[in-house]
Amino acid sequence: MRKTPFVPDEYYHIYSRTILNVPEFRDNRNAERLAQAFLITNSTKSSEAFLFLKNNKNVTINDALEIVRQGEKLVDVLCYCIMPDHYHLLLKELKEGGISNFIRKSNISIAKYVNIKNDRRGPLFESRFNSKHIDTNEYLVHLSLYIHLNPLDFISGRAWRENKLKGWPGEKKKLLEYPWSSLKSYLDDNHRDPIISGTEIITDQFDNNKDYELFLQDWSEESINKIRDFLLESTS
């Protein structure tokens, strides 16, 4: 049992890491399949959608998503990023048991795909994903910033964590070009990421996208020690 159980209408930070930190998601095909899993598993009709894909050739994920949309959402995914050996999610539980079912089915789906492709067996992720209840608005907003900056670890290095980020325009460009993150939907009104929903609780706290970007930039240039309590990794 988890120390803090998941409760409908509450928000949570979710962190799931591959066994032995194997960088499975350096492979863009694997990252894409995990993103697709986030789409398909977020529904009470997800099992039917997976069965449809299994039993029908020459169908697309869009065909399966038509089945998904007939069901009820399990969670709102407010923001996410997929890193080489882990992923972060900011979730709101919509249905009782929603987060646990969503993560379990997502992890099983991507594990099956990787196992078949690589002729291997067994789980892909550590047996228990990490979670933390988001109990303040400060944590909610700052966590969205942290998740959206997380890809810098992979694409530019970890200097931003030590207040050493240089050249924001260039770093912003890299972040927006990183395909496995929800940041672009926060900074570009013309971009819609189908994975995310319920983001208004964050975006409505800013006058516009530029204000969110300025807050993101300011936050990235502060010492990570100042906000260490927001980081799930430090508690795992």
C-alpha positions as CSV (number, residue, x, y, z in Angstrom):
1,M,0.0,0.0,0.0
2,R,1.1,3.5,-0.8
3,K,1.7,5.9,2.1
4,T,-0.5,8.4,0.3
5,P,-3.3,6.8,-1.6
6,F,-4.6,8.3,-4.9
7,V,-7.8,10.3,-4.5
8,P,-10.1,11.5,-7.3
9,D,-9.7,15.2,-8.1
10,E,-6.3,15.4,-6.5
11,Y,-3.0,16.0,-8.3
12,Y,0.1,13.9,-8.3
13,H,3.7,13.8,-9.5
14,I,4.5,10.4,-11.1
15,Y,8.0,9.2,-11.9
16,S,8.7,5.8,-13.5
17,R,12.3,4.6,-14.2
18,T,13.6,1.7,-16.3
19,I,15.3,-1.2,-14.6
20,L,19.1,-0.4,-14.2
21,N,18.5,2.9,-15.9
22,V,18.6,1.3,-19.3
23,P,18.1,4.2,-21.8
24,E,15.3,2.5,-23.8
25,F,13.8,5.8,-24.9
26,R,16.9,7.1,-26.7
27,D,15.2,5.1,-29.5
28,N,12.6,7.5,-30.8
29,R,10.4,4.5,-31.9
30,N,10.2,3.4,-28.2
31,A,9.4,6.9,-27.0
32,E,6.7,7.3,-29.7
33,R,5.1,4.0,-28.6
34,L,5.1,5.1,-25.0
35,A,3.4,8.4,-26.0
36,Q,0.9,6.4,-27.9
37,A,0.3,4.2,-24.8
38,F,-0.4,7.3,-22.8
39,L,-3.2,8.1,-25.3
40,I,-4.7,4.6,-25.5
41,T,-4.6,3.7,-21.8
42,N,-6.3,6.8,-20.6
43,S,-9.8,5.4,-21.0
44,T,-12.2,2.9,-19.5
45,K,-12.3,1.5,-23.0
46,S,-8.5,0.9,-23.3
47,S,-8.7,-2.9,-23.1
48,E,-11.1,-2.9,-26.0
49,A,-8.8,-0.6,-28.0
50,F,-5.8,-2.8,-27.5
51,L,-7.8,-5.9,-28.5
52,F,-9.0,-4.1,-31.6
53,L,-5.3,-3.3,-32.6
54,K,-4.3,-6.9,-31.8
55,N,-7.1,-8.5,-33.9
56,N,-7.2,-6.2,-36.9
57,K,-4.4,-5.7,-39.4
58,N,-4.1,-2.6,-41.5
59,V,-5.6,-0.3,-38.8
60,T,-4.1,2.8,-37.3
61,I,-3.8,4.2,-33.9
62,N,-6.4,6.7,-34.9
63,D,-8.9,3.8,-35.4
64,A,-8.1,2.6,-31.9
65,L,-8.5,6.1,-30.5
66,E,-12.1,6.2,-31.7
67,I,-12.8,3.4,-29.3
68,V,-10.8,5.2,-26.5
69,R,-13.0,8.3,-26.9
70,Q,-16.1,6.2,-26.3
71,G,-14.9,5.6,-22.7
72,E,-14.3,7.9,-19.7
73,K,-10.9,9.3,-19.0
74,L,-9.0,7.9,-16.0
75,V,-6.7,10.9,-15.5
76,D,-5.9,14.4,-16.8
77,V,-2.3,14.5,-17.9
78,L,-1.4,18.2,-17.3
79,C,2.2,17.8,-18.5
80,Y,4.8,15.2,-19.2
81,C,8.3,14.5,-20.5
82,I,9.8,11.2,-21.6
83,M,13.5,10.9,-20.9
84,P,16.0,8.2,-22.0
85,D,15.5,6.1,-18.9
86,H,12.4,7.5,-17.1
87,Y,9.4,9.7,-17.5
88,H,7.6,12.4,-15.5
89,L,3.9,13.0,-15.4
90,L,1.7,15.6,-13.6
91,L,-1.6,13.8,-13.2
92,K,-5.1,14.5,-11.8
93,E,-7.0,11.4,-10.9
94,L,-10.5,11.5,-12.4
95,K,-11.8,8.1,-11.5
96,E,-11.0,6.0,-8.5
97,G,-8.0,3.8,-9.3
98,G,-7.4,5.8,-12.4
99,I,-3.7,6.6,-11.9
100,S,-2.8,3.1,-10.9
101,N,-4.6,1.6,-13.9
102,F,-3.2,4.3,-16.3
103,I,0.4,3.7,-15.3
104,R,0.2,0.0,-15.1
105,K,-1.3,-0.4,-18.5
106,S,1.1,2.2,-20.1
107,N,4.1,0.4,-18.6
108,I,2.9,-3.1,-19.7
109,S,2.1,-1.8,-23.2
110,I,5.5,-0.4,-23.8
111,A,7.2,-3.3,-22.2
112,K,5.5,-5.7,-24.6
113,Y,6.5,-3.6,-27.6
114,V,10.2,-3.4,-26.5
115,N,10.3,-7.1,-25.6
116,I,9.0,-8.2,-28.9
117,K,11.3,-5.9,-30.8
118,N,14.4,-6.9,-28.8
119,D,13.5,-10.5,-28.3
120,R,13.6,-10.1,-24.5
121,R,11.4,-10.9,-21.6
122,G,10.4,-9.3,-18.3
123,P,9.4,-5.9,-17.1
124,L,10.9,-2.7,-18.5
125,F,10.4,-0.5,-15.4
126,E,11.2,-0.8,-11.8
127,S,8.3,-2.7,-10.0
128,R,6.9,0.4,-8.2
129,F,6.6,3.8,-9.7
130,N,7.2,6.8,-7.5
131,S,4.5,9.3,-6.7
132,K,4.0,12.4,-4.6
133,H,0.8,14.2,-3.7
134,I,0.7,17.8,-4.9
135,D,-0.8,19.6,-1.9
136,T,-0.1,23.2,-2.8
137,N,-0.6,25.5,-5.8
138,E,3.1,26.4,-5.6
139,Y,4.1,22.8,-6.0
140,L,1.7,22.4,-8.9
141,V,3.0,25.3,-10.9
142,H,6.7,24.8,-10.1
143,L,6.4,21.1,-10.9
144,S,5.2,21.9,-14.4
145,L,8.3,24.1,-14.9
146,Y,10.6,21.3,-13.6
147,I,9.0,18.7,-15.9
148,H,9.3,21.0,-18.9
149,L,13.0,21.8,-18.1
150,N,13.9,18.2,-17.4
151,P,14.9,17.4,-21.1
152,L,17.8,19.8,-20.7
153,D,19.5,17.0,-18.8
154,F,19.6,15.0,-22.0
155,I,19.9,17.6,-24.7
156,S,22.2,20.2,-23.0
157,G,23.5,18.7,-19.7
158,R,22.7,19.2,-16.1
159,A,24.3,22.6,-15.7
160,W,20.8,24.3,-15.3
161,R,20.4,22.4,-12.0
162,E,23.4,24.3,-10.6
163,N,22.3,27.8,-11.8
164,K,24.6,27.6,-14.8
165,L,22.1,27.8,-17.7
166,K,23.5,30.1,-20.4
167,G,21.8,31.5,-23.5
168,W,18.0,31.0,-22.9
169,P,17.0,31.5,-26.5
170,G,19.1,28.6,-27.6
171,E,18.0,26.4,-24.8
172,K,14.4,27.3,-25.4
173,K,14.8,26.3,-29.1
174,K,16.2,22.9,-28.0
175,L,13.4,22.3,-25.5
176,L,10.7,23.1,-28.2
177,E,12.4,20.8,-30.6
178,Y,12.4,17.9,-28.1
179,P,9.5,15.8,-29.3
180,W,8.6,14.0,-26.0
181,S,7.4,16.8,-23.9
182,S,4.2,18.9,-23.5
183,L,6.1,22.2,-23.3
184,K,5.1,23.3,-26.9
185,S,1.4,23.2,-26.0
186,Y,2.2,25.7,-23.2
187,L,4.1,28.1,-25.3
188,D,2.3,27.8,-28.7
189,D,-1.4,28.4,-29.0
190,N,-1.4,26.7,-32.4
191,H,0.0,23.4,-31.0
192,R,-2.3,20.9,-29.4
193,D,-0.9,17.8,-27.8
194,P,-3.6,15.2,-27.6
195,I,-2.1,13.6,-24.5
196,I,-2.6,16.6,-22.2
197,S,-5.8,18.0,-20.7
198,G,-6.9,20.0,-17.7
199,T,-4.0,22.4,-18.0
200,E,-6.2,25.5,-17.3
201,I,-5.4,25.2,-13.6
202,I,-1.8,26.1,-14.5
203,T,-2.2,28.3,-17.6
204,D,-5.0,30.4,-16.2
205,Q,-2.5,31.7,-13.6
206,F,-0.5,33.5,-16.4
207,D,-1.7,36.3,-18.6
208,N,-0.4,34.6,-21.7
209,N,2.1,32.1,-23.0
210,K,5.0,34.6,-22.8
211,D,4.4,35.1,-19.1
212,Y,4.7,31.3,-18.6
213,E,7.9,31.3,-20.7
214,L,9.4,34.2,-18.6
215,F,8.6,32.3,-15.4
216,L,10.1,29.2,-16.9
217,Q,13.3,31.1,-17.8
218,D,13.5,32.7,-14.4
219,W,13.0,29.4,-12.6
220,S,15.7,27.7,-14.8
221,E,18.2,30.3,-13.8
222,E,17.7,29.8,-10.0
223,S,19.6,27.3,-8.0
224,I,18.0,23.9,-7.9
225,N,18.7,23.7,-4.2
226,K,16.0,26.3,-3.7
227,I,13.2,24.1,-4.9
228,R,14.6,20.6,-4.1
229,D,11.4,19.7,-2.2
230,F,9.6,19.7,-5.5
231,L,11.8,17.0,-7.0
232,L,10.4,13.5,-6.7
233,E,13.8,11.9,-7.6
234,S,15.3,13.3,-4.4
235,T,12.7,11.5,-2.3
236,S,12.9,8.1,-4.1
